[in-house]
């Protein structure tokens, strides 16, 4: 059902328009002033995340703010939501300003019923067209961001393609992956690309609900069902009716609740605690877990029949260490987020920070990366995040002893005592210097010379192809470009 919001401080016009559109089958919500509409918009989402509203019909001159301000707020959340302005003072400048800010059209007051309905229908058609275009672009991986979903690395492009293909279906989906890999982000993307994107999306952490409350939280209860039940309560399934129910950490559900969940999926009916009748529900289920559910099934901790019901489509999310090329995009997104949240003006990260984070394995995945960036931004005094602002354990973890020994071996540097006999037997190449540590060395100078030598060798081997040389060296294209500039090395490609 198409959702329409109406903003008008003329109460009679507001009520009349609400009644008219409701009778035509629209889901209508009215606001008597602009600020209340702005507050409602803010509660629905963050910039660029999508909006659960199809059309906004707003008066141009409100008693507190202008319709243009409503228009800007809507477009900041969802560019596909269509805005129609109503005005009794239509002028050419008014129309130009409205269209410049992205309005679909405007209509003069007093308007005729048929004229308004035609405008609403056309606006809704444009909304549908924009949504279809967005899906097509997502299918072609352009852009690589969809509802905060970053997917430029090859493993994530595969995931994105699967999301786009299964989203329009009603099949249940099981999202698997380590903690922090973005399972809920995937669920949101599926919902937003589905036919029920304007309906509720309810997320539930199955592991956070006490076992004694699980049934009443999932299915609801009626007044008097148990001590303390002083009123009827709607459960998660009823709240998600017509939309999507996201069951995070599904592997944490106790076996008794697994049986009841299986029955709901099979019968498409729920029964509130304390009630004797069943009520039909229409909910698309997306479940997620960081556990190996097949192993849980084999060890009798998860029901096999429920596993097969949930695992109609399986999406496996790779850990961040297997999609390192996405790290710069995530860093940029998190910097933008916390600049706005903390009123900061951080412009990016230094090359050293990018290299450090590019080598780190992120056991906490994307969630850990976000925490690292937030931590660094709160401490950073310059306009770029530096190594000094990163958590010390992160910086230390990528400068391990084994990594240092490997570098020394590559340099042809050998211990003068017997503490590292395995390094004493190493044979330096023709381009390496045989240096002992007995009398000390200028390590920075030695490393820079070695780095330049290896870069030149990689470019010679790849005939000047910078992309292939970066792969050969195990660093990013951007990192190699930085070093080429640093050492004044010319490359052909």
Secondary structure as UniProt FT lines:
FT   STRAND          3..7
FT   HELIX           11..23
FT   TURN            24..25
FT   STRAND          27..31
FT   HELIX           34..44
FT   TURN            47..48
FT   STRAND          55..59
FT   HELIX           67..77
FT   TURN            79..80
FT   STRAND          82..87
FT   HELIX           92..100
FT   TURN            101..102
FT   STRAND          105..108
FT   HELIX           113..139
FT   TURN            140..141
FT   STRAND          145..146
FT   TURN            147..148
FT   STRAND          149..150
FT   HELIX           154..167
FT   STRAND          173..176
FT   TURN            179..180
FT   HELIX           183..192
FT   TURN            195..198
FT   STRAND          201..205
FT   HELIX           206..208
FT   HELIX           211..213
FT   HELIX           214..219
FT   TURN            223..224
FT   TURN            227..228
FT   HELIX           236..239
FT   TURN            240..242
FT   STRAND          244..248
FT   HELIX           250..252
FT   HELIX           255..267
FT   STRAND          269..270
FT   STRAND          279..280
FT   STRAND          284..289
FT   HELIX           293..298
FT   TURN            299..300
FT   HELIX           304..310
FT   TURN            311..312
FT   STRAND          313..316
FT   HELIX           320..322
FT   HELIX           324..326
FT   HELIX           327..342
FT   STRAND          348..349
FT   HELIX           351..359
FT   TURN            363..364
FT   HELIX           365..379
FT   STRAND          384..385
FT   HELIX           387..389
FT   HELIX           392..397
FT   HELIX           401..411
FT   STRAND          413..414
FT   TURN            419..420
FT   HELIX           421..424
FT   TURN            430..431
FT   STRAND          435..436
FT   TURN            438..439
FT   HELIX           443..461
FT   TURN            462..464
FT   HELIX           466..473
FT   HELIX           477..487
//
